[in-house]
Amino acid sequence: DSVVRLLQGSYPGQIHVLRETHVDVDVETIGGNTAQLRVIGSPVTPLIPLTDQQFTPGQIPCASGHNGIRPDDHAEALERWDLLLKRADCDRGVIMVAHGPPYGILDLVQRERRCGCDAFAQ
């Protein structure tokens, strides 16, 4: 958080930390006009084992990030993504920025394992 405060202080109004929220921005287009965009962001990522280890219910797998969704918390994951993606219902263009990918979309690890969030994909 101290880095965020430093950056926001150095660039007032230009740095937006998106923790399951959004920011509406106006951007200049190639023709010199402006377009309105909504940028939705979340630090949430699925917790995945860093190896092919098996984990039992109640055991937290070894994974990166502290904003993780456990693989056995599918209902919680669906609810979190649903609430966030409702923000995309607007009259602007929408960009979604997430820490982890949806399942099946650019989520291959070592060309053999998928690490994306199936709730996000739904």
N, C-alpha and C positions, 0 to 999 in steps of 0.2 A: 503493500500500500504506500510506502514511502516513495517508491519510484513513480507510482502513479501521481502522487501529489506533486512531486518534482516536475514531471512532464506537464501536468495540467497547469502548474504555476508558470512554466516557461512558455507555454503555448495556450494562453487563455482562450477558451471557446473552440479550440481545434482538436483537443484530445478527448475522446469519449470512451469510457470503459463500459462495455456492454456485458452486464452480468444478468442474463435472462431479462433483457429489456431491449429498447430500440432507440434510435435517434433519427430524426427527419433532417435531411440535408438537401441543399440546393447545389447542383453541380453545373459547371459550364459545359456545354456540348461543343462539338466540332464546329458547328455553324455559328457559334457565338451566342446562342440562346442559353437558357437554363432549363434544367430538368429537375424534377423533384424525386428524390430517392428515400426510401426507408431502409435503414440498415438495422437488421435484427441480429443480436449476438448472444452467445452463451458459452461459458467456459466448460460446460458439462461434456463429459466424455465417458464412454463405457469403460469399466474396469475389465481388463483382460489379463490373463496370465502372461508373463513375459517369456515363459517357456511352455512346453506342451504338458505341464503338470495338470493333474486333475485336482479340483478342489471340492470340498464337501459343503453342504448347506451350513451356513453360519460362519464359514471360513472366508476371510477377505483375501482375494487373490493378490499376488504381487503385481502391481500395476503403477502406471504413472499418474500423476495429478491428484489433487485433493478434492476435485469437483466430480468425482466419479459416480456412475450409476452401477450398482452391482448387477451381475447377470441375472440373479434371481429376483430382482425388483422390477420386473417388466411392467407391472401396473403403474408403479411410480414413474417410470421412464415415460410411458405413454401420456400420463397426466402432465408431466413437466413439458414435454415437447408440444402437446396440444395447446397448453396455455401460451407458450411462446409463439407458436405458429399462427395463433389467432390474430396476432399483431400484423400479420401479412395481409389481412383483409382491409385494404385501403386503396385509395385512388392514385397511389404513387408506384413507381417501379420498386421492387424489393430485392435486397441482397441479404442472404442469410450467411452469417459467419459463425462457425462452430468449431470447437476444439477437435472433435472427432467426427469422422464421416458417418453417413448412414450405411447400414449393412448392405454390402454388395456394390457399393459405389466407391471406387478408388480406395478400398480398405484391405488389400492383400498385404500380409506381412510375410516376408521371406518367400514370396510367390506361392504360398501354400495355405496360409491361414487367413481367415477373414476376421477383422477386428472391429467392424462397424457396429453401430447401434441399430438393432432391428426395430426398436420402437420409433426411432427417428425416421427410418425408412418407410414405416407405415404412415 
